Amino acid sequence: MSHPTAPRRPLPMLGGLTPAQFMRRHWQKRPLLIRAALPGFAPLVSRARLFALARSADVESRLVTRAARAWTLAHGPFARAALPPPARPGWTLLVQGVDLHDERVRELLDAFRFIPDARLDDVMISWASSGGGVGPHVDDYDVFLLQALGRRRWRLARRFDPELRRAAPLKVLRRFSAEQEHVLEPGDLLYLPPGWAHDGEAESAECMTYSIGFRAPRRVELAAELVERLLDRRAGDASPLYRDPRATATRTPARIPAELRAFALAAAREVVASARELKRALGETLTKPKSHVRFEPGPRPWRSGAVALDRRTSMLYDDDHVFINGGAHRVARKDAALLRRLADRRRLEPRAVRGASPAARALLRAWSRAGWLRLDAGA
């Protein structure tokens, strides 16, 4: 596990820019192409391994086939015989969340940790035969496109007609005219901000691209998740019933009473009245594992050596809490510093573990047994 990237240290991966410069000049603003960002880069996952992941019900995968200007879409899991022969042109396999299933892919994300973990979505790997692609489209999230095998031509446009093809199973733009074109080879990296139309097409018999995606939740969707979590926490509370003992007979029975409207408004305000509760709900929501994530229980008994977060574990913090896999913890100041260090570095040295308070060690032990934390044999 690497330390978080220093914001003002130039990175070859960013073409010599510092992370601070990249964020200021390009993040959510304009694309950046970096040739040989990772020189000598080769696929971390073989084609056979990727196809095997697509056979699992615990992995989200899609198969996109393209013939002329028509696309078809199928969702996994895929039996071995369901995928076309690799030599057949015009098809793409998309496998989401490969970082959850492969340690080396998860470690690839360390290079991008100058961006907050709360924004990270996953690493999707696409394998395509010659001519494979998903058509011109627009994403609403930031993405780094790392070429791992073969060549892919990317066509980009800032201005485009948003009308979609009606018959396509994917959100494919009906008309698309490129303003930029780039052919990426292994080790090349292309950053795309949201709102840029793009079309990637494989130009080699075998093409593999890693998409490091960063989520951008819509305000209404995030609000709905937070309110749902806050309501779940109040499920057992004795909530008052609406009462109207002074109500009078009405000539307008379909009109909503002003008193009921005020009662509803007060109820809604009460749910989000506490800033601390809202902050806690946000951290729990952002670290909640995806539905298909599974953890394997850790070893017993637990020993106090170096520890590292499991690749599937999400851990964040704010001023008041430490969050891990959908749970929140309030800890003493010294313990908070230790656990924040674990979240930032994703590992703790043996000395730090041995110096932890009994309460912090109890948390580490519980997380290890749940499979969220593992003993780091590399220490």
N, C-alpha and C positions, 0 to 999 in steps of 0.2 A: 504494500500500500504506500503510495507516495504522499508527501505533504501537499496541502493546497498550494496552487500555483501563485508565485509572487506577482502581484498586479503590475509591477514596473520593471520586470525582467523580460527583455526581448526573447521571443520564442520563434525558433525556426518553423514550428508548426503553423504560426501565424504570419509567415513570410517576413520575419524580423520585427513585426510589431510587438509591442508589449500588450498584455491583456487589457490594460487600462486604455491604450490607444485603440485597440480593436473595438472595445465596448463603446467608446466615444464616437468613433468614425463609422462603424459598420453595423453594430447590433441594432436590429429593428429598423435599419435605415437603407443599406444597400449591400449587394452581394460582394463577396471577396473570393477570388480564385487564388489558391496557393499551390504552385507546382512543387512536387517533391516535398510536400509538407512532412511526410513520414517516409524518408528514403528507404527503399528496400522492403517496404511493407508487403506482407503476404497474408492471405486469408488465415484468420485465427480458427476458423471452423471449416472443415472440409465440406465438399458438396454432399458426400454420403451422410455426414453428421447432420447437416442442415435438412436434408430430405427426411432423415430419421426423426428430427424434431417435429417436422410437419405431420408426422403420423401420430403424434401424441395429442390426446384430448386436453392436456394441460397447457398447450401452446396455441396461440392464435396464429393462424396461417391463411393465406389466400392464394389462389391460382388465377392468373390473368392471362388469357390467350388473345392473340391479335391476328386478324386476318383482314388484309386490305385496310379499310378504315372502320372496322367493326371490332368490338371487344366483348369477351364473355368473362364472367366472374364466378368463381366457386370458392366456398369456404371449407377449411379443413375441420377435423383431421382428415388426411388423405392416406388411403391404403397405398402400398408400394406401387401397385399397378395403375393407380389413378393419375399419376403424373405422366405427362408425355415423355417420350424418349429425349434425352438431352440434345441429340442431333437435330431434332425437329425445330425449325425456326419459329420465332414469333410468340414465345411464351415466357412467363415470369412467375416465379414463386416468391412470395413475400412472407417472411417469418418475423413476427413481432417479439419483443422482449427477450432477445437471445442473451442479453446480459444477465438475465435471471437464471440461465441454465449453463453458462460457461464462464469460468473464472477469468480467463484471459480477456474475454470480451468485456466483462465487468471492469477489469483493470484498465481497459482502454479509456473508460470514462474519466479516470483520474486526470487525464490531460486536459479535460474541459471543466475542471472544478474551479475555474475563475468565474464561472456562472453559478448562481446559487443552486444547491441541490433541490430546493423546493420547485425549481422550474424544470428539472429533468423529467423526461417521460421514459424513454427507453432507447435501445439500439435495435433497429430493424435491419435485417439482412435480406437483400433481394438477390436471387440468382436468376439470370436470364440467358436464354439462347439468343442467337443472332436475330436482331430485329425486335427483340422483346422490349416491352415498355407498357406503361399504364396510360399513355396518352397525355396531351397537354392539360394541365390542371393547376389549381391554386390551393395552397395550404394556408391555414390560419395559425401556424406555429413556426418557430425558428428551427432550422435544420442544418447540420453539417453533413455533407455527402462525401464520404471517403471511398475512393475507388480501391478495391482490394484485388481484383482479378480482371484481366481483359481490358476492354475499352468501352466507354459509354459517351455518347454525344449528348450534351445538355444544351437546350435552346431556351433562352430566357427572354422575358418581356415585362417591363414595368407597366406599360399601358396595353390594355387588351379588352376585347369584347367579352363580358361575363356570361353571355348566353351559353347554355349547355346543350349537348346533344340529347335529344329527348329519348332516344331508344337505347342509349348506352347504360349499362349497369353501374358504371362508375361516373363520377362527376368530371366528364371530359368536355373541354371547351369546344364549342361548335366551330369557331374560327380562331386561328392562332397564327400570328406573324412574329417571328423572333427578332429581337433587337440585339441579342448577343448569342454567340455559339462557342462552345468549348468542348473539346474532346479530352476526357480525363483518362489517365493511365494509372497503374498501381502506385499508391502513395500520394496522388494528387487529392486535394481537398477543396470543396466548394461550399461556402456558407451562403445560405439563402434566408433572407428575412421573410416574415409572413407577407402575403399580398402580392408576391411576384409570381406570375405565371411561368411555368416551366414544363419541359417535355424531355424526358431522358430515354434514349434508345440505345440498346446494345449494338456495338459495331464489331464484336468478336464472337466467335463460336461459343464462348463461355464467358459470362460477365457477372461479377459479384460486386455489389455496392453496399456499404454500411451507412445507414442513415441514423445519425445521432440526433434525436428529436427532443425539443424542449416545449413542454405544454404551456398553454396560455388559456386558463379557464375563462369562460364567459362569465360576466358578472352575475347574470341571473342564475346560471347553473351553480356557481359557487355559493351564492346566497341560499339557494334551495338546499344544498348539502349541509350548510351550516345550521340552518333553521331546523332541518330534520334531526341533526345530531343534538341540538339544544332541546328539542321537544322530547327526544328519547330519554334524555337525562331527567326530564321532569315528569316522566310517565307515571311514576308512583305518587306524585304530589296530589294533595287534596285540593283540587282546583275549584274555585267557587262557581256555582251555577248562576246563570243569568236570572235576575229577579226583577219584576216590575209590579209591585203591589199597588202603585198609584196609577196604573194604566187606566184609561177611560175608553168608553165605547167609541168606535171610529166609523166615519163615513167613507174612508179610503183604505179598505183592508189590504190592498196590494202594496201599499207604501211601507218601506222599511222604517220602523220606528227609530227616531233619533237616538233614543237611549240604547237600543241594541247596537246601533252603529258605533256609538261611543264605547260601549263595552268591548266590541270586537277590536277597535283601535287600541284600547288600553291593553288588551290581551296580547296583541301583536308586539306592542312596544315592550311589554314585560319580558317577552322571550329573549330579546336582544338588548335588554337594559344594561346588563353588566359587561363592561369592556373586557374584564378578565375572563369571563365565561366565553366570550366570543373569541378571544385570543386562543383559549384552550381548544375550542371547537375547530379553529382553523388548523392548528398544529396536528390535531388528531386526524382531520380530514386529509391533510397533505401527506401524512405518513401511512395512511391506511393501505395495506397491501391490496393489489388487484385480486379479483375473485378467484383466479386460477393459480395463485401463488400457494405453494405448500412448503412447510418447513419440516425437517427431520429432527427429532429430539436429539439433544446433545448428550455427551457421556456423563456417567455418574461413577464415582464421585468426581467433583469438580476440583481442579487444582489451580493455584494462583500463579500461572505463567502469563506470557503475553497473550493478548486476546485481539481478535479482529471481528468486525461486523460481517455476518454472512452476506454474500453478494445480493441476496434478495431483501435484506433489511434496509428499511428507510428510517433514518434518524435525523431529527432537526431539533432546534431549540429556539426559545425567545428569552426575554428578560426574566420570566417567571417559571418556565417549565422546560422540561426535557421531554421530547416526544419520540416514541419508537413504535413502529408498526401499528399505528392507530391508538396508542395509549399515551397518557400524559402522566408525568411525575414531577412533583415539587420536592426539591432536595435542598439540603443545607448548602451554604455558600461554597465551602471547599469541595463538596461532592459535585456541585454544579460545574465548577471549573474542570474537574476531572472528566465528567460525562460530556461536556461541551468539546473537550479535547478529543474524546473518542468519536464524537459525531463529525468533527472537522477532519480528523486524520484517518478515521475508520479503523484505528487500531490503538492499543495501549501497550507500552513496554512492561516487562515484568515488574520493574521497580515501581511504576505507577500503580499497578494492580495491588502490589503488596502494601503500598502506602494508603490505599483507600480505606475509608471508615467502614465499620461493620455494616452500616446500612447500605453503602454503595456496593460493597462486596456481595451483599445479599441480592441486590438488583442484578449484578453481573452474573451471579450464579443462576438466578432464575431465568435470565435471558439466554444463558448457555443451554440450560435444560430444555428451553423452548425451541432451540435451534436457531435463535436470532443472532447468536454470538458463537464464535468457535475459537478453540485454542489455536494460536498461531505457531505452527511448527517451525516456521522460518525464522523465529526469533533466536 
